[in-house]
Amino acid sequence: MKKLGFILAVLVILTFAACASSGGSSSGPAAEPFVVDLSTLDRVRNERPFTKNFDDLLIPLPRFDVDVTQYSRITIRAKYFDQNGVEIMQQDSVAMVTLILDLDDDIRGPANGPGPNTPVKEFNVGGFSGTIHLNRGVRINLKHSPDAILFQNNDASTGFIELTTLVFHNGNFSTRQP
């Protein structure tokens, strides 16, 4: 009976160890996080205030020098401002973001989640219910480098959205400086 208890204990420990190590790392070799240099983007903020709910801030992405298909997670952070340019507190129902693979295809995707051309669609960027802004980000499985990011305001009081962080990574990513 002691032998059976020991075997069960070992199996439980191995199961927990396997689950803990599978939390977002890729099956391939670990790659350094790719932090997108925002100065290489045409725009990171809308020039004029949004005029309606679900107004668009489309940010085209350049062709990266890095193969982003090697990453299993993405972190996107943004700041929000009212119509007068005063920063709005991060919370649910302020803004949403969609990652777009091909600008010549459906850039909005399904209403309630990701789609074939929109592998990431997060409704509460920066809010309590959102996860894309956290260090762990959200899972991705890209076939090729994305063409753009689409931000939309979820609330008419949101006048401006500004992209502040775009990182492709495996596992957790921290913006702490050494």
N, C-alpha and C positions, 0 to 999 in steps of 0.2 A: 504494500500500500504506500510506503514511503517513496518507493521508486516511481510510482504513478504520479504522486503529488509533485515530485521533483521534475518530472517530464512536463507536466502541465504548467508548472511555474516557469520553466525555460521557454515553453511555447508562448506563454503570455508576454514574457519579456521580449522575445524576438518579434512578436507581432507589434508591440508598441514601438520598438526601435525601428521597424520597417515603416510604420505609419509616420513617425516623426521625421524620418529622413526623406520622405516623398512629398513634403510640403512645398512644392513649387519649384524644385530644381529640375533642370532638364536631364534627359537620359544621356546626353552627350557630355563632352568635356565642359567644365565651367568656363563661361566667358565673362570678362569684365563687363560691368554695366556700361551701356552706351547712353551717355547723357547728351541729348541733342543740344547743340549750340543754337540758342534761340536767335542769335544775330544773323544766322544763315537763312532765316525764314522771311518771306515777303512781308508778313504781318503777324503780330501776336495779339492785337487788340482791334476792335472795330473803331473806325474813325468817327462815325456819327452814332448817336444813341439809337438803340433799337426803338422801333415805333409800334411793335405789336408783340404778343406772345409768340414764342417759337420763331422769332426772327433769327437770321443766320449769321454766323461768323465762320466763314470757310477759310481754313488755313492750309494752303497747298504745302506739301512737304517736298524737299529736294530729294534727289537720288543720293542716298547715304553711301559713304565709303565703307560701311560695315554691313555685313549680311544680317539683317535684323530677324531673319527666319530662325536664327540659332537661339533666340530668346523665347522664354515661356511666359513672361509677365511684362506688363506695361504699367507705368505710373504716370498719371497726368494730373497736374495741379493748376489751378487758376484763381484769379482774384475777380471779384464782382463789384460793380459800382452802380450807383443810381444814375438818374438822368443828368444830374449836376456834377458827376464825377466823384462823388463821395463814396468811399469804400463801404460795401455791404458785408455784414457778418456772414461767415460761412454757415450754411444750414441747408436742410432738404428743400426741394422745390424752388431752387434759385436758377440752376442751370443744368443742362445735360450735354454730354459729349458723345460723338460717334466717330469711330475710326473707319476710314473709307479706303478700300483696297484700290478701286478703279473709278476715277472721276467720270468716265464715260458710261458707267452703269448706275444702278439705283444708289443714290448717295444718302438716302434716309433710312432704308431698310424697313423691316417690319415695325409696326407701331409700338409693340411691347417688348422688344428685345433685339438681340443681334440677328443678322441674316448673312447670306452667302457673300455679299459685297461689303457688309458692315459687321465685321467680327467682334467689335466691341461697341456696346451702347449702354451708357451708364446715365441714369436719370437724376442722381443726387450728388453731383460732383462737389466735394467739400462738405457735404452734409453727413449727419449721423448715419443714415442708411446707405451711403455710398462707400465704396471700397477702393475705387481707382486712384484716389488721392493719397492713400496710405502707403507706407513703405513697402508692403507686400504687393500693392497694385492689384491688377486682375490678370487672369490667365489669358494668353493668346496662343494661337497656333497659325502663324502666317505662312502663306504659300509664296508670297513675295512682299517686297517693301510696299507699305501703304502710300497712296497718293495724297491723302489729306486727312485733316481732322475737322469735324464740324461741331461747333458749339452752338447751342440754342438756349435762349432764356426761357425758363419755365414760368416766369412771373413778369408781368408787365412793368413792375417797378425796377427790374434789372435793366439798366441802360447800356452798360458796357461789360464786356468779359475780356479778361487778359490772361493768356496762357503764360504760366510762370515756370513750369517744369514739364519736360517730356523725357522719360527714361525707359529704355528697353533693358530688361534685366532677367536674371534667374534667381529665385529666392527673394529675400528682402533687400531693399535698397534704402540706404540712408543718405540724406543730403548733408549730414554733418561734415564740416571741414576738419582736416587734420590739425 
